[in-house]
Amino acid sequence: MRYLARMLLATVIAASLPGAVSALPTDILGNSPLLHMNDADKKLLYDAVVAVLKSSDVRAVRDWENAATGFTGRVQAQGDMTSSEGLQCRRLQLRTQVRGLQSQFAFPFCKDPKGEWFIASGMKFSDDAARR
């Protein structure tokens, strides 16, 4: 799960840096809540992601809230799929909200042969669940 934590944190950090992806407009995140999350918010988001990935329910949902910062969020599984390499994968939708600001992202996560989950950006999937 350390790998998942690093990947999720790297995604949040990359998304927080304007121009991190040169092909994207520099204001892509605009007023995204991701720019304002503190460590406690990120931990709640991480714990929700882990709970949904570990769930046997392919449509699992985990809501989280940090009363101290006003952040709320939801992690929702959108079904399982298989990568073209044969890895077990699950698409997650992550939503965050604070003070009227909202963001929503969907990521495919796959489990490597060691059982570690990682964000499977750029991978191809052999079934229709990946296209939803």
Secondary structure, DSSP 8 states (H G I E B T S, - for coil): -HHHHHHHHHHHHHHHSTTSSTTS-TTTTTT-GGGG--HHHHHHHHHHHHHHHH-S-TT-EEEEEETTTTEEEEEEEEEEEEBTT--EEEEEEEEEEETTEEEEEEEEEEE-TTS-EEE-TT--BSSGGGG-
